[in-house]
Amino acid sequence: MEEEVGKIIQVANGKIIVQIKSGSQCELCGAAQACNPAQATVRQLELPYQNEDIKIGDEVMIQFKPQIRVLSAALVFILPIFFMIAGYFIGQTIFKNEGMAVFSSFLGLMVAFLVLRIINRFSARSENFLPSIIKLS
């Protein structure tokens, strides 16, 4: 889903917190377990916003760019697998031992999560990864 409607519950320091209700679309989505693992009916999203006319209680539409969702899914699901396989082959080449190859594949997996964390920190500051916010009422 590329658009979600939520209600602003907090405005402070150039940031807003939007409360989004999970609708029936979440029940049909195959990625719902990854997106909303706790099966919460209400989620909160913190976003930077610099508009003075927005206030608590306003309804807003949050639009996510489809290419950002695809890139995020690729990073989260494919990058760790790639690092794990690469770690295995690097460990097999260096140590020539199956046990060390498996250990190095887990090291590769940990490196992938570290890389994802670094990417997340940089992308959180980038305007390209932020959803656009449209005031409804």
Residue pairs with C-beta under 8 A, 6 or more apart in sequence:
1 25
1 29
2 63
2 64
2 65
2 66
2 69
3 61
3 62
3 63
3 64
4 20
4 61
4 62
4 64
5 20
5 59
5 60
5 61
5 62
5 136
6 18
6 19
6 20
6 21
6 45
6 59
6 60
6 62
7 18
7 19
7 57
7 58
7 59
7 60
8 16
8 17
8 18
8 19
8 54
8 55
8 56
8 57
8 58
8 59
8 60
9 17
9 18
9 19
9 44
9 56
10 16
10 17
10 56
11 17
11 49
11 54
11 55
11 56
14 48
14 49
14 50
15 46
15 47
15 48
15 49
16 46
16 47
16 48
16 49
16 54
16 60
16 133
17 44
17 45
17 46
17 47
18 44
18 45
18 46
18 47
18 60
18 62
18 133
19 42
19 43
19 44
20 42
20 43
20 44
20 45
20 62
21 41
21 42
22 36
22 40
22 41
22 42
22 43
26 32
26 35
26 36
29 35
31 73
34 76
36 43
45 62
47 62
47 130
47 131
47 133
48 130
49 133
51 135
53 135
54 60
54 135
58 135
58 136
58 137
59 135
59 136
59 137
60 133
60 134
60 135
60 136
61 133
61 134
61 136
62 131
62 132
62 133
62 134
63 131
63 132
63 133
63 134
64 131
65 131
68 128
68 129
75 116
75 119
76 116
79 112
79 115
79 116
80 109
80 112
80 113
80 116
82 112
83 108
83 109
83 111
83 112
83 115
84 105
84 106
84 108
84 109
84 112
85 105
85 108
86 108
87 104
87 105
87 106
87 107
87 108
87 109
87 111
88 101
88 102
88 104
88 105
88 108
89 101
90 104
90 108
91 97
91 100
91 101
91 102
91 103
91 104
91 105
91 107
92 98
92 101
92 104
94 100
94 104
95 101
95 104
123 129
